[in-house]
Amino acid sequence: MKISVYTHYEEMSTAAADQVVAQLAAKPASLLCFPSGETPTAMLKQLVRYAEEGKIDFSACYFIGLDEWLGMDESMEGSCKHYMYTHFFNLVAIRPEQIVFFDALTTDVDQECARVNDFISGHNGLDLMIVGIGMNGHLGLNEPGTDFDAYAHRSSLDQVTVNVGQKYFKNDTVLKEGITLGLRHLKEAKKAVLIASGTKKAPILAAALQGEVTIDVPASILQDIPQALILLDKAAASALKESPHIQGVK
Ligand code: PGA
């Protein structure tokens, strides 16, 4: 695990977008996974800008959705799929067949997880998996207590996720379960990147990156992933102790 700290959110986001540029330059047909949420918005904006400037070519790659609120219609504002389309897929030249998402309305969750797992293994695993971190240390919807060795699965949402998740919706929304890629996907990704911003994430980042490696803090798995890169702004890094793993601004 390597940690890079940038002065502001915008610089951290550009560094994340640059990881995607480098990945597609090295392997145009890469399988990529991006998170939804507040954190990736500037990274996606930068990727759209890079595409307009001709600095990146998405024509040969594939995208897989990280997670979804189980039972939610994908057209609902606040769903992960809706976010990815409005912030990214609708703004760049990507064909529908390049995109794979969980069907959150499925009547057979196990089969849906198997379909997504098979798609990933059929592509020889994820080349670049970018995730955010929740206030409870979740990655995707891998909630506290999730087995580090799980692939895609149904998850029962933690109360923190239920409460924090309301920020994505205009009205109070019932959130109970999710469907998500697993921590094993992150472990096996050729490159795993975590992005985080702001002082509100500082305590959970300190616990995840410098505390005990435990399933109670899913993001602590990153400590055991040698190919993991953690991109933080200064505010998010503010509770970290000095360490040889950390590069960038103090
Ligand atoms: P956020 O979500 O980017 O909206 O903070 C991160 C997450 O819960 O994974």
py3Dmol code that shows the C-alpha trace and the ligand (Angstrom):
import py3Dmol

protein = """\
ATOM      1  CA  MET A   1       0.000   0.000   0.000  1.00  0.00           C
ATOM      2  CA  LYS A   2       1.218   3.437  -0.934  1.00  0.00           C
ATOM      3  CA  ILE A   3      -0.411   6.679   0.217  1.00  0.00           C
ATOM      4  CA  SER A   4      -0.173   9.928  -1.764  1.00  0.00           C
ATOM      5  CA  VAL A   5      -1.403  13.172  -0.255  1.00  0.00           C
ATOM      6  CA  TYR A   6      -2.438  16.207  -2.327  1.00  0.00           C
ATOM      7  CA  THR A   7      -3.186  19.732  -1.174  1.00  0.00           C
ATOM      8  CA  HIS A   8      -6.767  19.907  -2.404  1.00  0.00           C
ATOM      9  CA  TYR A   9      -9.615  17.699  -3.577  1.00  0.00           C
ATOM     10  CA  GLU A  10      -9.151  18.849  -7.188  1.00  0.00           C
ATOM     11  CA  GLU A  11      -5.506  17.752  -7.286  1.00  0.00           C
ATOM     12  CA  MET A  12      -6.303  14.405  -5.685  1.00  0.00           C
ATOM     13  CA  SER A  13      -9.068  13.936  -8.267  1.00  0.00           C
ATOM     14  CA  THR A  14      -6.736  14.768 -11.160  1.00  0.00           C
ATOM     15  CA  ALA A  15      -4.225  12.235  -9.802  1.00  0.00           C
ATOM     16  CA  ALA A  16      -7.007   9.607  -9.809  1.00  0.00           C
ATOM     17  CA  ALA A  17      -7.992  10.525 -13.383  1.00  0.00           C
ATOM     18  CA  ASP A  18      -4.319  10.276 -14.374  1.00  0.00           C
ATOM     19  CA  GLN A  19      -4.280   6.693 -13.087  1.00  0.00           C
ATOM     20  CA  VAL A  20      -7.065   5.917 -15.563  1.00  0.00           C
ATOM     21  CA  VAL A  21      -5.177   7.642 -18.394  1.00  0.00           C
ATOM     22  CA  ALA A  22      -2.048   5.599 -17.624  1.00  0.00           C
ATOM     23  CA  GLN A  23      -4.051   2.381 -17.354  1.00  0.00           C
ATOM     24  CA  LEU A  24      -5.758   2.818 -20.736  1.00  0.00           C
ATOM     25  CA  ALA A  25      -2.520   3.909 -22.406  1.00  0.00           C
ATOM     26  CA  ALA A  26      -0.912   0.671 -21.188  1.00  0.00           C
ATOM     27  CA  LYS A  27      -3.940  -1.557 -21.919  1.00  0.00           C
ATOM     28  CA  PRO A  28      -6.781  -0.033 -23.986  1.00  0.00           C
ATOM     29  CA  ALA A  29      -9.096  -3.022 -23.342  1.00  0.00           C
ATOM     30  CA  SER A  30      -8.841  -2.758 -19.542  1.00  0.00           C
ATOM     31  CA  LEU A  31     -11.677  -3.663 -17.224  1.00  0.00           C
ATOM     32  CA  LEU A  32     -12.293  -0.656 -14.984  1.00  0.00           C
ATOM     33  CA  CYS A  33     -14.461  -0.074 -11.950  1.00  0.00           C
ATOM     34  CA  PHE A  34     -15.332   3.380 -10.638  1.00  0.00           C
ATOM     35  CA  PRO A  35     -17.301   4.202  -7.497  1.00  0.00           C
ATOM     36  CA  SER A  36     -20.304   6.480  -7.263  1.00  0.00           C
ATOM     37  CA  GLY A  37     -20.771   8.996  -4.432  1.00  0.00           C
ATOM     38  CA  GLU A  38     -19.607  12.553  -3.787  1.00  0.00           C
ATOM     39  CA  THR A  39     -15.899  11.784  -3.860  1.00  0.00           C
ATOM     40  CA  PRO A  40     -15.448  10.644  -7.496  1.00  0.00           C
ATOM     41  CA  THR A  41     -17.340  13.578  -9.034  1.00  0.00           C
ATOM     42  CA  ALA A  42     -14.267  15.723  -9.817  1.00  0.00           C
ATOM     43  CA  MET A  43     -12.305  12.700 -11.066  1.00  0.00           C
ATOM     44  CA  LEU A  44     -15.103  11.883 -13.504  1.00  0.00           C
ATOM     45  CA  LYS A  45     -15.304  15.522 -14.589  1.00  0.00           C
ATOM     46  CA  GLN A  46     -11.569  15.464 -15.294  1.00  0.00           C
ATOM     47  CA  LEU A  47     -11.951  12.238 -17.296  1.00  0.00           C
ATOM     48  CA  VAL A  48     -14.703  13.840 -19.383  1.00  0.00           C
ATOM     49  CA  ARG A  49     -12.381  16.822 -19.975  1.00  0.00           C
ATOM     50  CA  TYR A  50      -9.512  14.492 -20.947  1.00  0.00           C
ATOM     51  CA  ALA A  51     -11.824  12.722 -23.412  1.00  0.00           C
ATOM     52  CA  GLU A  52     -12.851  16.039 -24.983  1.00  0.00           C
ATOM     53  CA  GLU A  53      -9.180  16.984 -25.318  1.00  0.00           C
ATOM     54  CA  GLY A  54      -8.352  13.628 -26.907  1.00  0.00           C
ATOM     55  CA  LYS A  55      -6.048  12.635 -24.019  1.00  0.00           C
ATOM     56  CA  ILE A  56      -7.898   9.408 -23.323  1.00  0.00           C
ATOM     57  CA  ASP A  57      -9.701   6.878 -25.460  1.00  0.00           C
ATOM     58  CA  PHE A  58     -12.459   4.815 -23.853  1.00  0.00           C
ATOM     59  CA  SER A  59     -13.421   2.955 -27.028  1.00  0.00           C
ATOM     60  CA  ALA A  60     -11.893  -0.432 -26.133  1.00  0.00           C
ATOM     61  CA  CYS A  61     -12.305  -0.656 -22.345  1.00  0.00           C
ATOM     62  CA  TYR A  62     -15.071  -2.092 -20.155  1.00  0.00           C
ATOM     63  CA  PHE A  63     -16.734  -0.699 -17.062  1.00  0.00           C
ATOM     64  CA  ILE A  64     -18.282  -2.587 -14.218  1.00  0.00           C
ATOM     65  CA  GLY A  65     -20.563  -0.985 -11.644  1.00  0.00           C
ATOM     66  CA  LEU A  66     -19.186  -1.265  -8.104  1.00  0.00           C
ATOM     67  CA  ASP A  67     -22.461  -1.594  -6.226  1.00  0.00           C
ATOM     68  CA  GLU A  68     -26.143  -0.736  -6.090  1.00  0.00           C
ATOM     69  CA  TRP A  69     -28.964  -0.313  -3.590  1.00  0.00           C
ATOM     70  CA  LEU A  70     -30.801  -3.636  -3.818  1.00  0.00           C
ATOM     71  CA  GLY A  71     -34.384  -3.319  -5.066  1.00  0.00           C
ATOM     72  CA  MET A  72     -33.901   0.207  -6.403  1.00  0.00           C
ATOM     73  CA  ASP A  73     -34.974   1.161  -9.890  1.00  0.00           C
ATOM     74  CA  GLU A  74     -31.867   2.242 -11.797  1.00  0.00           C
ATOM     75  CA  SER A  75     -33.639   5.318 -13.145  1.00  0.00           C
ATOM     76  CA  MET A  76     -34.027   6.722  -9.632  1.00  0.00           C
ATOM     77  CA  GLU A  77     -31.866   9.713  -8.835  1.00  0.00           C
ATOM     78  CA  GLY A  78     -29.571   8.497  -6.069  1.00  0.00           C
ATOM     79  CA  SER A  79     -29.018   5.050  -7.548  1.00  0.00           C
ATOM     80  CA  CYS A  80     -25.394   4.281  -8.344  1.00  0.00           C
ATOM     81  CA  LYS A  81     -26.232   3.592 -11.976  1.00  0.00           C
ATOM     82  CA  HIS A  82     -28.065   6.893 -12.356  1.00  0.00           C
ATOM     83  CA  TYR A  83     -25.055   8.695 -10.883  1.00  0.00           C
ATOM     84  CA  MET A  84     -22.585   6.999 -13.239  1.00  0.00           C
ATOM     85  CA  TYR A  85     -24.684   7.762 -16.305  1.00  0.00           C
ATOM     86  CA  THR A  86     -25.296  11.413 -15.452  1.00  0.00           C
ATOM     87  CA  HIS A  87     -21.722  12.136 -14.349  1.00  0.00           C
ATOM     88  CA  PHE A  88     -19.864  10.045 -16.848  1.00  0.00           C
ATOM     89  CA  PHE A  89     -21.341   7.542 -19.306  1.00  0.00           C
ATOM     90  CA  ASN A  90     -23.722  10.031 -20.918  1.00  0.00           C
ATOM     91  CA  LEU A  91     -20.882  12.531 -21.391  1.00  0.00           C
ATOM     92  CA  VAL A  92     -18.308  10.381 -23.169  1.00  0.00           C
ATOM     93  CA  ALA A  93     -18.405   8.127 -26.223  1.00  0.00           C
ATOM     94  CA  ILE A  94     -18.990   4.733 -24.611  1.00  0.00           C
ATOM     95  CA  ARG A  95     -21.152   2.015 -26.147  1.00  0.00           C
ATOM     96  CA  PRO A  96     -23.778   0.269 -23.981  1.00  0.00           C
ATOM     97  CA  GLU A  97     -22.048  -3.091 -24.455  1.00  0.00           C
ATOM     98  CA  GLN A  98     -18.969  -1.728 -22.680  1.00  0.00           C
ATOM     99  CA  ILE A  99     -20.910  -1.257 -19.442  1.00  0.00           C
ATOM    100  CA  VAL A 100     -22.010  -3.919 -16.962  1.00  0.00           C
ATOM    101  CA  PHE A 101     -24.086  -3.093 -13.885  1.00  0.00           C
ATOM    102  CA  PHE A 102     -25.804  -5.145 -11.241  1.00  0.00           C
ATOM    103  CA  ASP A 103     -29.527  -5.466 -11.899  1.00  0.00           C
ATOM    104  CA  ALA A 104     -30.778  -4.288  -8.520  1.00  0.00           C
ATOM    105  CA  LEU A 105     -34.315  -5.444  -9.338  1.00  0.00           C
ATOM    106  CA  THR A 106     -33.270  -9.038  -9.856  1.00  0.00           C
ATOM    107  CA  THR A 107     -35.373 -11.779  -8.287  1.00  0.00           C
ATOM    108  CA  ASP A 108     -32.284 -13.998  -8.068  1.00  0.00           C
ATOM    109  CA  VAL A 109     -29.476 -12.173  -6.302  1.00  0.00           C
ATOM    110  CA  ASP A 110     -27.136 -15.177  -6.260  1.00  0.00           C
ATOM    111  CA  GLN A 111     -27.447 -15.611 -10.006  1.00  0.00           C
ATOM    112  CA  GLU A 112     -26.931 -11.897 -10.555  1.00  0.00           C
ATOM    113  CA  CYS A 113     -23.764 -11.995  -8.436  1.00  0.00           C
ATOM    114  CA  ALA A 114     -22.578 -15.034 -10.394  1.00  0.00           C
ATOM    115  CA  ARG A 115     -23.199 -13.219 -13.697  1.00  0.00           C
ATOM    116  CA  VAL A 116     -21.062 -10.261 -12.578  1.00  0.00           C
ATOM    117  CA  ASN A 117     -18.352 -12.493 -11.058  1.00  0.00           C
ATOM    118  CA  ASP A 118     -18.203 -14.451 -14.331  1.00  0.00           C
ATOM    119  CA  PHE A 119     -17.911 -11.274 -16.367  1.00  0.00           C
ATOM    120  CA  ILE A 120     -14.936 -10.186 -14.249  1.00  0.00           C
ATOM    121  CA  SER A 121     -13.198 -13.563 -14.286  1.00  0.00           C
ATOM    122  CA  GLY A 122     -13.905 -13.829 -18.040  1.00  0.00           C
ATOM    123  CA  HIS A 123     -11.853 -10.639 -18.428  1.00  0.00           C
ATOM    124  CA  ASN A 124      -9.040 -12.034 -16.289  1.00  0.00           C
ATOM    125  CA  GLY A 125      -9.985  -9.840 -13.349  1.00  0.00           C
ATOM    126  CA  LEU A 126     -10.216  -6.117 -12.881  1.00  0.00           C
ATOM    127  CA  ASP A 127      -7.334  -4.066 -14.194  1.00  0.00           C
ATOM    128  CA  LEU A 128      -8.120  -0.937 -12.216  1.00  0.00           C
ATOM    129  CA  MET A 129     -10.612  -0.806  -9.365  1.00  0.00           C
ATOM    130  CA  ILE A 130     -11.220   2.605  -7.822  1.00  0.00           C
ATOM    131  CA  VAL A 131     -13.243   2.842  -4.621  1.00  0.00           C
ATOM    132  CA  GLY A 132     -14.289   5.456  -2.091  1.00  0.00           C
ATOM    133  CA  ILE A 133     -14.541   4.908   1.670  1.00  0.00           C
ATOM    134  CA  GLY A 134     -17.686   5.196   3.741  1.00  0.00           C
ATOM    135  CA  MET A 135     -17.861   6.841   7.159  1.00  0.00           C
ATOM    136  CA  ASN A 136     -17.927   3.327   8.670  1.00  0.00           C
ATOM    137  CA  GLY A 137     -14.953   2.138   6.616  1.00  0.00           C
ATOM    138  CA  HIS A 138     -16.988   0.348   3.978  1.00  0.00           C
ATOM    139  CA  LEU A 139     -15.702  -0.081   0.415  1.00  0.00           C
ATOM    140  CA  GLY A 140     -18.463  -0.376  -2.153  1.00  0.00           C
ATOM    141  CA  LEU A 141     -21.233  -1.835  -0.003  1.00  0.00           C
ATOM    142  CA  ASN A 142     -18.872  -4.180   1.811  1.00  0.00           C
ATOM    143  CA  GLU A 143     -20.099  -3.315   5.269  1.00  0.00           C
ATOM    144  CA  PRO A 144     -18.279  -3.883   8.587  1.00  0.00           C
ATOM    145  CA  GLY A 145     -18.089  -7.620   9.220  1.00  0.00           C
ATOM    146  CA  THR A 146     -17.776  -8.600   5.545  1.00  0.00           C
ATOM    147  CA  ASP A 147     -15.514 -11.532   4.770  1.00  0.00           C
ATOM    148  CA  PHE A 148     -12.332 -10.285   3.054  1.00  0.00           C
ATOM    149  CA  ASP A 149     -12.564 -13.294   0.713  1.00  0.00           C
ATOM    150  CA  ALA A 150     -16.062 -12.637  -0.649  1.00  0.00           C
ATOM    151  CA  TYR A 151     -16.687 -11.885  -4.309  1.00  0.00           C
ATOM    152  CA  ALA A 152     -19.956 -10.207  -5.357  1.00  0.00           C
ATOM    153  CA  HIS A 153     -22.657 -10.579  -2.757  1.00  0.00           C
ATOM    154  CA  ARG A 154     -25.823  -9.225  -1.204  1.00  0.00           C
ATOM    155  CA  SER A 155     -25.110  -7.033   1.801  1.00  0.00           C
ATOM    156  CA  SER A 156     -27.189  -5.991   4.734  1.00  0.00           C
ATOM    157  CA  LEU A 157     -26.627  -2.265   5.210  1.00  0.00           C
ATOM    158  CA  ASP A 158     -25.067  -0.885   8.355  1.00  0.00           C
ATOM    159  CA  GLN A 159     -27.019   1.906  10.101  1.00  0.00           C
ATOM    160  CA  VAL A 160     -24.241   4.396   9.263  1.00  0.00           C
ATOM    161  CA  THR A 161     -24.648   3.632   5.557  1.00  0.00           C
ATOM    162  CA  VAL A 162     -28.437   3.935   5.811  1.00  0.00           C
ATOM    163  CA  ASN A 163     -28.124   7.355   7.483  1.00  0.00           C
ATOM    164  CA  VAL A 164     -25.260   8.756   5.382  1.00  0.00           C
ATOM    165  CA  GLY A 165     -26.826   7.344   2.186  1.00  0.00           C
ATOM    166  CA  GLN A 166     -29.767   9.735   2.536  1.00  0.00           C
ATOM    167  CA  LYS A 167     -27.531  12.502   1.141  1.00  0.00           C
ATOM    168  CA  TYR A 168     -27.885  10.996  -2.345  1.00  0.00           C
ATOM    169  CA  PHE A 169     -31.693  11.289  -2.363  1.00  0.00           C
ATOM    170  CA  LYS A 170     -34.072  14.237  -2.458  1.00  0.00           C
ATOM    171  CA  ASN A 171     -36.541  12.534  -0.088  1.00  0.00           C
ATOM    172  CA  ASP A 172     -36.116  10.105   2.812  1.00  0.00           C
ATOM    173  CA  THR A 173     -35.431   6.731   1.214  1.00  0.00           C
ATOM    174  CA  VAL A 174     -35.643   3.247   2.674  1.00  0.00           C
ATOM    175  CA  LEU A 175     -32.220   1.600   2.285  1.00  0.00           C
ATOM    176  CA  LYS A 176     -31.850  -1.899   3.631  1.00  0.00           C
ATOM    177  CA  GLU A 177     -29.665  -4.012   1.409  1.00  0.00           C
ATOM    178  CA  GLY A 178     -27.060  -3.650  -1.267  1.00  0.00           C
ATOM    179  CA  ILE A 179     -25.461  -5.708  -4.000  1.00  0.00           C
ATOM    180  CA  THR A 180     -21.764  -5.161  -4.376  1.00  0.00           C
ATOM    181  CA  LEU A 181     -18.466  -6.371  -5.763  1.00  0.00           C
ATOM    182  CA  GLY A 182     -16.467  -8.056  -3.018  1.00  0.00           C
ATOM    183  CA  LEU A 183     -13.248  -7.273  -1.207  1.00  0.00           C
ATOM    184  CA  ARG A 184     -11.691 -10.249  -2.965  1.00  0.00           C
ATOM    185  CA  HIS A 185     -12.168  -8.357  -6.236  1.00  0.00           C
ATOM    186  CA  LEU A 186     -10.157  -5.504  -4.764  1.00  0.00           C
ATOM    187  CA  LYS A 187      -7.454  -7.867  -3.532  1.00  0.00           C
ATOM    188  CA  GLU A 188      -7.203  -9.450  -6.968  1.00  0.00           C
ATOM    189  CA  ALA A 189      -7.433  -6.237  -9.013  1.00  0.00           C
ATOM    190  CA  LYS A 190      -4.186  -5.500 -10.818  1.00  0.00           C
ATOM    191  CA  LYS A 191      -4.389  -2.011  -9.370  1.00  0.00           C
ATOM    192  CA  ALA A 192      -6.599  -0.947  -6.456  1.00  0.00           C
ATOM    193  CA  VAL A 193      -7.085   2.765  -5.805  1.00  0.00           C
ATOM    194  CA  LEU A 194      -8.879   4.406  -2.884  1.00  0.00           C
ATOM    195  CA  ILE A 195      -9.865   8.058  -3.154  1.00  0.00           C
ATOM    196  CA  ALA A 196     -10.967  10.169  -0.188  1.00  0.00           C
ATOM    197  CA  SER A 197     -11.430  13.814   0.639  1.00  0.00           C
ATOM    198  CA  GLY A 198     -12.272  16.022   3.603  1.00  0.00           C
ATOM    199  CA  THR A 199     -11.742  16.080   7.385  1.00  0.00           C
ATOM    200  CA  LYS A 200     -14.904  14.049   8.012  1.00  0.00           C
ATOM    201  CA  LYS A 201     -13.113  11.007   6.536  1.00  0.00           C
ATOM    202  CA  ALA A 202      -9.878  11.584   8.516  1.00  0.00           C
ATOM    203  CA  PRO A 203     -10.700   9.427  11.600  1.00  0.00           C
ATOM    204  CA  ILE A 204     -11.909   6.394   9.631  1.00  0.00           C
ATOM    205  CA  LEU A 205      -8.912   6.656   7.285  1.00  0.00           C
ATOM    206  CA  ALA A 206      -6.528   6.644  10.250  1.00  0.00           C
ATOM    207  CA  ALA A 207      -8.289   3.557  11.632  1.00  0.00           C
ATOM    208  CA  ALA A 208      -8.327   1.806   8.254  1.00  0.00           C
ATOM    209  CA  LEU A 209      -4.805   2.612   7.096  1.00  0.00           C
ATOM    210  CA  GLN A 210      -2.912   2.616  10.386  1.00  0.00           C
ATOM    211  CA  GLY A 211      -5.091   0.640  12.807  1.00  0.00           C
ATOM    212  CA  GLU A 212      -5.664  -3.081  13.137  1.00  0.00           C
ATOM    213  CA  VAL A 213      -6.485  -5.063   9.993  1.00  0.00           C
ATOM    214  CA  THR A 214      -9.954  -6.347  10.815  1.00  0.00           C
ATOM    215  CA  ILE A 215     -13.222  -7.177   9.081  1.00  0.00           C
ATOM    216  CA  ASP A 216     -14.829  -4.596  11.390  1.00  0.00           C
ATOM    217  CA  VAL A 217     -13.120  -1.931   9.239  1.00  0.00           C
ATOM    218  CA  PRO A 218     -13.393  -3.262   5.668  1.00  0.00           C
ATOM    219  CA  ALA A 219     -10.974  -0.664   4.253  1.00  0.00           C
ATOM    220  CA  SER A 220      -8.226  -2.003   6.537  1.00  0.00           C
ATOM    221  CA  ILE A 221      -7.821  -4.745   3.908  1.00  0.00           C
ATOM    222  CA  LEU A 222      -5.888  -2.145   1.900  1.00  0.00           C
ATOM    223  CA  GLN A 223      -2.947  -2.520   4.289  1.00  0.00           C
ATOM    224  CA  ASP A 224      -2.526  -6.056   2.951  1.00  0.00           C
ATOM    225  CA  ILE A 225      -2.821  -5.156  -0.733  1.00  0.00           C
ATOM    226  CA  PRO A 226       0.650  -4.351  -2.101  1.00  0.00           C
ATOM    227  CA  GLN A 227      -0.735  -2.898  -5.362  1.00  0.00           C
ATOM    228  CA  ALA A 228      -3.059  -0.510  -3.527  1.00  0.00           C
ATOM    229  CA  LEU A 229      -2.680   3.210  -3.994  1.00  0.00           C
ATOM    230  CA  ILE A 230      -4.429   5.583  -1.600  1.00  0.00           C
ATOM    231  CA  LEU A 231      -5.058   9.092  -2.922  1.00  0.00           C
ATOM    232  CA  LEU A 232      -6.062  11.626  -0.275  1.00  0.00           C
ATOM    233  CA  ASP A 233      -6.369  15.342   0.049  1.00  0.00           C
ATOM    234  CA  LYS A 234      -4.636  16.967   2.981  1.00  0.00           C
ATOM    235  CA  ALA A 235      -7.824  17.204   5.025  1.00  0.00           C
ATOM    236  CA  ALA A 236      -8.555  13.484   4.655  1.00  0.00           C
ATOM    237  CA  ALA A 237      -4.957  12.656   5.619  1.00  0.00           C
ATOM    238  CA  SER A 238      -4.973  14.958   8.659  1.00  0.00           C
ATOM    239  CA  ALA A 239      -5.303  12.194  11.286  1.00  0.00           C
ATOM    240  CA  LEU A 240      -2.587   9.944   9.814  1.00  0.00           C
ATOM    241  CA  LYS A 241       0.681   9.503  11.671  1.00  0.00           C
ATOM    242  CA  GLU A 242       3.932  10.038   9.753  1.00  0.00           C
ATOM    243  CA  SER A 243       4.867   6.895   7.888  1.00  0.00           C
ATOM    244  CA  PRO A 244       7.268   5.791   5.144  1.00  0.00           C
ATOM    245  CA  HIS A 245       4.132   4.738   3.152  1.00  0.00           C
ATOM    246  CA  ILE A 246       3.043   8.374   2.826  1.00  0.00           C
ATOM    247  CA  GLN A 247       4.223  10.663   0.032  1.00  0.00           C
ATOM    248  CA  GLY A 248       3.226  14.211  -0.780  1.00  0.00           C
ATOM    249  CA  VAL A 249       2.333  17.342   1.156  1.00  0.00           C
ATOM    250  CA  LYS A 250       2.644  17.493   4.957  1.00  0.00           C
TER     251      LYS A 250
END
"""
ligand_1 = """\
9
PGA
P -18.928 9.500 -0.678
O -19.198 7.963 -0.466
O -17.939 9.633 -1.784
O -20.265 10.073 -1.023
O -18.383 10.027 0.623
C -18.143 7.093 -0.268
C -18.643 5.723 0.062
O -19.588 5.578 0.861
O -18.081 4.756 -0.451
"""
view = py3Dmol.view(width=600, height=400)
view.addModel(protein, "pdb")
view.setStyle({"model": 0}, {"cartoon": {"style": "trace"}})
view.addModel(ligand_1, "xyz")
view.setStyle({"model": 1}, {"stick": {}})
view.zoomTo()
view.show()
